[in-house]
Amino acid sequence: MKVYRKSLVAAAMVVCMALGMTGCGSEPLDGKQIAATVGETEMTLGEANFLLRYQQVQTESYYESMLGEGIYEMDLYGTGATYAEDFKASIMDQMQEYYIMEAKAADYGVALTEEDTAAIAEAAAKFLSDNDANTKEQMTADQATVERILTLMTIRNKMENVLYAEADVTVTDEEAAQRGFSYISVTKGSGETALTEEDIQSYKDKLANVAEAVKGGDTMEGAAVAEGMTAYTGSYGEGTDAYYAEAMIAALDALKEGEVSDVIETDAELYLLQVTADFDEAATASRKESLVLSKQSAYYNSVLESWKAEYPLTVEEAVWEQVVFDRSYEAKAE
């Protein structure tokens, strides 16, 4: 898995950096200014601004599709800070992480290979060739800066793999155990789309017919099709039961493997449930993998936090405040 994660990250990084962008804005920044220090290592404004502008492409398209324009003045996280402030703080946190991992890399035998260096140079050149002069100027993007950010990203990803392996975590079957089930749900709707009482009774009758068929040996899927309905499969256990309505989980907990529930009615939906496996091997294996990654991530973050005291972040506010959200970037359609 570790090798797969490395190759996936490297491939995604090159593809992303090859996207073209268009942008407009105010006068370009002097990227050679020192925006912050991490420990005793100076961070240029060009590096921090490039990472911010590149990520701005991703975040704007996501948030503006839901919230419209003006997101940078909004308090999206309820912290009392604007999204612009939160976003800039997150970029500095990322840069601190990159610099720390670079400083610790030699201790863990982590270094760029010749292939890494060549791929980084090629990706940076591709990014620069895909963008016009104004966009590159606004993003403080030149060959050295783009290569520098890609180098920091690559080292950080290599360090993550090393620390994930060092975590040496285990997850037991009991900890990850998942039950498998099949179900049919009918949403009652609301307002003009709400089901009538007659509709609801009709669905109850169909669900009752499905239940009888399943008790007689049919599968939930087959019996549902016979009634013009669709059955779905799922799994649940500790940590995943919150994905489903409480009424569903309570009913499932009362069933043994193979048993079918009565028709369950809540204010919003109708349900029919069958437990198909007390121990769903595939779902448990998937949950186990998720828990392992979660524990590895927690270990990585704990190590990173311990190193932050050794490499504190000091932001040059007068320099960093020059970075404002008065411009827009978007990925070109390809």
C-alpha positions as CSV (number, residue, x, y, z in Angstrom):
1,M,0.0,0.0,0.0
2,K,2.8,2.4,0.8
3,V,4.3,2.2,-2.7
4,Y,0.8,2.6,-4.2
5,R,0.2,5.8,-2.2
6,K,3.5,7.2,-3.3
7,S,2.9,6.6,-7.0
8,L,-0.7,7.9,-6.7
9,V,0.4,11.1,-5.1
10,A,3.2,11.7,-7.6
11,A,0.9,11.1,-10.6
12,A,-1.9,13.3,-9.2
13,M,0.6,16.1,-8.5
14,V,2.0,16.2,-12.0
15,V,-1.5,16.1,-13.6
16,C,-2.7,18.9,-11.4
17,M,0.3,21.1,-12.0
18,A,-0.2,20.7,-15.7
19,L,-3.6,22.5,-15.7
20,G,-3.7,25.8,-17.3
21,M,-5.1,28.8,-15.4
22,T,-6.3,32.3,-16.3
23,G,-6.2,35.2,-13.9
24,C,-6.3,38.9,-13.5
25,G,-5.6,41.3,-10.7
26,S,-3.5,44.1,-9.2
27,E,0.2,44.8,-9.6
28,P,2.4,41.7,-9.1
29,L,4.1,41.0,-5.8
30,D,7.8,41.0,-5.1
31,G,8.2,37.3,-4.5
32,K,11.7,37.7,-3.1
33,Q,10.5,39.3,0.1
34,I,10.6,37.1,3.2
35,A,7.0,36.2,4.2
36,A,7.8,34.0,7.2
37,T,10.5,31.9,8.9
38,V,10.2,28.3,10.0
39,G,12.8,27.8,12.7
40,E,15.7,29.6,11.1
41,T,14.7,28.9,7.5
42,E,13.3,31.8,5.5
43,M,10.2,31.4,3.4
44,T,9.8,33.7,0.4
45,L,6.6,35.5,-0.4
46,G,6.8,34.0,-3.9
47,E,6.6,30.4,-2.6
48,A,3.7,31.1,-0.2
49,N,1.8,33.2,-2.7
50,F,2.1,30.5,-5.4
51,L,0.8,27.8,-3.1
52,L,-2.1,30.1,-2.1
53,R,-3.0,31.0,-5.7
54,Y,-2.8,27.5,-6.9
55,Q,-5.1,26.3,-4.1
56,Q,-7.4,29.3,-4.7
57,V,-8.3,27.7,-8.0
58,Q,-9.6,24.6,-6.3
59,T,-11.4,26.3,-3.4
60,E,-13.2,29.0,-5.4
61,S,-14.8,26.6,-7.8
62,Y,-16.0,24.5,-4.9
63,Y,-17.4,27.1,-2.5
64,E,-18.7,29.6,-5.1
65,S,-20.7,26.8,-6.8
66,M,-22.6,26.5,-3.5
67,L,-22.4,30.0,-1.9
68,G,-21.9,32.4,-4.8
69,E,-19.4,35.2,-4.9
70,G,-18.0,37.0,-1.9
71,I,-16.8,33.9,0.0
72,Y,-13.6,35.6,1.3
73,E,-15.6,38.0,3.4
74,M,-17.8,35.2,4.8
75,D,-17.2,33.4,8.2
76,L,-17.6,30.0,6.7
77,Y,-16.4,28.0,9.8
78,G,-18.1,30.1,12.5
79,T,-14.7,31.1,14.0
80,G,-15.3,34.8,13.8
81,A,-12.7,35.1,11.1
82,T,-13.3,35.7,7.4
83,Y,-12.6,32.9,5.0
84,A,-9.7,35.0,3.6
85,E,-8.1,35.0,7.0
86,D,-8.7,31.2,7.6
87,F,-7.4,30.4,4.1
88,K,-4.2,32.4,4.5
89,A,-3.6,30.8,7.9
90,S,-4.0,27.4,6.4
91,I,-1.5,28.1,3.7
92,M,1.0,29.2,6.4
93,D,0.3,26.0,8.3
94,Q,1.0,23.9,5.2
95,M,4.2,25.8,4.5
96,Q,5.4,25.2,8.0
97,E,4.6,21.5,7.6
98,Y,6.5,21.4,4.3
99,Y,9.6,23.1,5.8
100,I,9.5,20.9,8.9
101,M,9.3,17.7,6.9
102,E,12.2,18.9,4.7
103,A,14.3,19.6,7.8
104,K,13.6,16.2,9.2
105,A,13.9,14.2,5.9
106,A,17.6,13.4,6.3
107,D,17.0,11.9,9.7
108,Y,14.7,9.4,8.1
109,G,16.7,8.7,5.0
110,V,14.3,10.6,2.8
111,A,15.6,12.3,-0.3
112,L,14.5,13.0,-3.9
113,T,15.6,10.5,-6.5
114,E,16.9,11.5,-9.9
115,E,13.4,10.4,-11.3
116,D,11.7,12.7,-8.7
117,T,13.9,15.7,-9.7
118,A,13.3,15.1,-13.4
119,A,9.5,14.8,-13.0
120,I,9.4,17.9,-10.9
121,A,11.3,19.9,-13.4
122,E,9.1,18.6,-16.2
123,A,5.9,19.3,-14.3
124,A,7.0,22.9,-13.5
125,A,7.9,23.6,-17.1
126,K,4.6,22.2,-18.3
127,F,2.7,24.4,-15.8
128,L,4.6,27.5,-16.9
129,S,4.1,26.8,-20.6
130,D,0.4,26.3,-20.1
131,N,-0.1,29.8,-18.5
132,D,0.2,33.3,-19.9
133,A,2.7,35.9,-18.6
134,N,0.1,37.9,-16.6
135,T,-1.1,34.8,-14.7
136,K,2.4,33.6,-13.9
137,E,3.3,37.1,-12.7
138,Q,0.2,37.3,-10.4
139,M,1.0,33.8,-9.1
140,T,4.7,34.6,-8.6
141,A,5.3,31.5,-10.7
142,D,8.7,30.9,-12.2
143,Q,10.6,27.7,-12.8
144,A,12.5,27.9,-9.5
145,T,9.4,28.7,-7.4
146,V,7.2,26.0,-8.9
147,E,10.0,23.5,-8.6
148,R,10.5,24.5,-5.0
149,I,6.8,24.0,-4.1
150,L,6.7,20.6,-5.9
151,T,9.9,19.6,-4.1
152,L,8.4,20.4,-0.7
153,M,5.2,18.6,-1.6
154,T,7.1,15.5,-2.7
155,I,9.3,15.4,0.4
156,R,6.3,15.9,2.6
157,N,4.5,12.9,0.9
158,K,7.6,10.7,1.3
159,M,7.8,11.6,5.0
160,E,4.2,10.8,5.4
161,N,4.7,7.3,4.0
162,V,7.7,6.8,6.4
163,L,5.8,8.0,9.4
164,Y,2.7,6.0,8.5
165,A,4.9,2.9,8.4
166,E,6.6,3.9,11.7
167,A,3.2,4.2,13.4
168,D,2.9,0.3,13.2
169,V,-0.8,0.4,14.1
170,T,-3.1,-2.6,14.3
171,V,-6.9,-2.9,14.1
172,T,-8.7,-6.0,15.3
173,D,-11.7,-7.6,13.6
174,E,-13.7,-6.8,16.7
175,E,-12.8,-3.1,16.5
176,A,-13.7,-2.9,12.8
177,A,-16.7,-5.4,12.8
178,Q,-19.5,-4.5,10.4
179,R,-22.9,-6.1,9.9
180,G,-24.3,-6.4,6.4
181,F,-27.9,-5.6,5.5
182,S,-30.4,-5.1,2.7
183,Y,-33.0,-2.4,2.8
184,I,-35.8,-0.6,1.0
185,S,-36.6,3.0,1.9
186,V,-39.5,5.2,0.7
187,T,-39.3,8.9,1.3
188,K,-42.6,10.5,2.2
189,G,-41.6,13.9,0.9
190,S,-43.0,17.3,1.9
191,G,-45.1,20.1,0.6
192,E,-46.4,19.6,-2.9
193,T,-44.3,16.5,-3.3
194,A,-45.5,14.8,-0.2
195,L,-47.1,11.4,-0.5
196,T,-50.8,11.1,0.2
197,E,-52.1,8.8,2.9
198,E,-53.3,6.5,0.1
199,D,-49.8,6.5,-1.4
200,I,-48.2,5.7,1.9
201,Q,-50.6,2.8,2.5
202,S,-49.9,1.5,-0.9
203,Y,-46.1,1.5,-0.2
204,K,-46.7,-0.2,3.1
205,D,-48.6,-3.0,1.4
206,K,-45.8,-3.5,-1.2
207,L,-43.2,-3.6,1.6
208,A,-45.2,-6.1,3.5
209,N,-45.4,-8.3,0.3
210,V,-41.6,-8.0,0.0
211,A,-41.2,-9.1,3.6
212,E,-43.4,-12.1,3.1
213,A,-41.4,-13.1,-0.1
214,V,-38.1,-12.8,1.7
215,K,-39.3,-14.9,4.6
216,G,-40.3,-17.5,2.0
217,G,-36.8,-17.6,0.6
218,D,-36.6,-14.9,-2.0
219,T,-33.8,-12.3,-1.9
220,M,-34.7,-8.7,-0.9
221,E,-33.5,-7.5,-4.3
222,G,-35.6,-10.0,-6.2
223,A,-38.7,-9.5,-4.1
224,A,-38.3,-5.7,-4.4
225,V,-38.2,-5.8,-8.2
226,A,-41.4,-7.9,-8.3
227,E,-43.1,-5.0,-6.4
228,G,-41.6,-2.4,-8.7
229,M,-39.2,-1.2,-6.0
230,T,-35.4,-1.1,-5.5
231,A,-33.5,-2.7,-2.6
232,Y,-30.1,-1.5,-1.6
233,T,-27.3,-3.0,0.5
234,G,-25.3,-1.5,3.3
235,S,-23.2,-2.2,6.3
236,Y,-22.8,-0.7,9.7
237,G,-20.9,-1.0,13.0
238,E,-19.1,1.2,15.5
239,G,-18.1,4.4,13.7
240,T,-20.3,3.9,10.7
241,D,-23.8,3.6,12.2
242,A,-24.1,7.4,12.1
243,Y,-24.4,7.2,8.3
244,Y,-28.0,5.9,8.7
245,A,-31.1,7.0,10.5
246,E,-31.4,6.1,14.1
247,A,-34.6,4.2,13.5
248,M,-32.8,2.0,10.9
249,I,-30.0,1.2,13.3
250,A,-32.3,0.4,16.2
251,A,-34.4,-1.9,14.0
252,L,-31.3,-3.6,12.6
253,D,-29.9,-4.2,16.1
254,A,-33.0,-6.1,17.0
255,L,-32.6,-8.5,14.1
256,K,-30.5,-11.6,13.8
257,E,-28.8,-12.7,10.6
258,G,-31.4,-13.6,8.0
259,E,-34.3,-12.0,9.8
260,V,-36.5,-9.4,8.2
261,S,-38.1,-6.4,10.0
262,D,-41.7,-5.4,10.0
263,V,-42.5,-2.3,7.9
264,I,-40.9,0.7,9.9
265,E,-42.5,4.1,9.6
266,T,-41.0,7.4,10.8
267,D,-42.1,10.9,10.2
268,A,-40.0,11.1,7.0
269,E,-39.7,7.6,5.6
270,L,-40.8,4.0,5.4
271,Y,-38.2,1.1,5.8
272,L,-37.9,-2.6,5.3
273,L,-34.7,-4.2,6.5
274,Q,-33.0,-7.5,6.5
275,V,-29.7,-8.4,8.2
276,T,-27.7,-10.4,5.6
277,A,-24.5,-11.0,7.7
278,D,-23.7,-10.6,11.4
279,F,-20.1,-10.3,10.3
280,D,-19.7,-8.8,6.8
281,E,-16.1,-9.7,5.8
282,A,-15.7,-7.3,2.9
283,A,-17.2,-4.3,4.8
284,T,-15.1,-5.2,7.9
285,A,-11.9,-5.3,5.8
286,S,-12.8,-2.0,4.3
287,R,-13.5,-0.5,7.7
288,K,-10.3,-1.9,9.0
289,E,-8.3,-0.3,6.3
290,S,-10.0,3.0,7.0
291,L,-9.2,2.8,10.7
292,V,-5.6,1.9,10.0
293,L,-5.2,5.0,7.8
294,S,-7.0,7.1,10.5
295,K,-4.6,5.9,13.2
296,Q,-1.6,6.4,10.9
297,S,-2.8,9.9,10.2
298,A,-3.2,10.7,13.9
299,Y,0.3,9.5,14.5
300,Y,1.7,11.6,11.7
301,N,-0.1,14.7,13.1
302,S,1.1,14.0,16.6
303,V,4.7,13.8,15.4
304,L,4.3,17.0,13.3
305,E,2.9,18.8,16.3
306,S,5.8,17.8,18.5
307,W,8.2,19.1,15.9
308,K,6.5,22.5,15.6
309,A,8.0,23.6,18.9
310,E,11.4,23.0,17.4
311,Y,10.5,24.8,14.1
312,P,8.2,27.6,15.1
313,L,6.4,29.6,12.4
314,T,6.9,33.4,12.5
315,V,4.9,35.3,9.9
316,E,6.0,38.7,8.6
317,E,2.6,40.2,8.8
318,A,3.5,43.4,6.9
319,V,4.6,41.2,4.0
320,W,1.9,38.6,4.1
321,E,-0.8,41.2,4.2
322,Q,0.1,42.2,0.7
323,V,-1.6,38.9,-0.4
324,V,-5.3,39.8,-0.9
325,F,-8.2,38.2,-2.7
326,D,-8.7,40.8,-5.4
327,R,-8.2,38.5,-8.3
328,S,-9.7,35.3,-9.7
329,Y,-8.3,32.1,-11.2
330,E,-9.9,29.2,-13.0
331,A,-8.7,26.1,-14.6
332,K,-8.9,26.2,-18.4
333,A,-11.2,23.7,-20.0
334,E,-9.2,21.0,-21.8
